[in-house]
Amino acid sequence: MGYFHLAGYNNYQKEIMTDFAPTQQHDLSVSGGSDKSKFFVSLSHFSKMSILRYRNEKFKRYNILMKADFKVNDWISLDEKVVFNSQNSDKPHFYN
C-alpha cells in the first residue's frame, strides 16, 4: 500500500482504452425469378473502430454475391456465381 502511495497509482487501462468500440453491420438481399430463371443478389458492409484511445484503427469489409440460374431447356441449365470481397484495415503489421 505504501508503494502505491509513494509511486502513485495510474489506471493505465483507462488511460489507453476507450469505453466502447463502435461496430456496424448492414446487409441487403434481393431475390426473384420465374419458372425459367432465378437471381439472388446480396450486399454486405461491416465496420469496426478501435478500442484504443490514441490509435485510430479502423476495419471495413464489403461483400457482394450475385447468383443467377437460367433453364435453357429440359436438359440444359446455366448457373453463374460472382463473389466480390474487399477489406481495408489500418492496424499495425504485427497483429494477426
Salt bridges, closest charged atoms under 4 A:
GLU57 OE2 - ARG55 NE 3.46
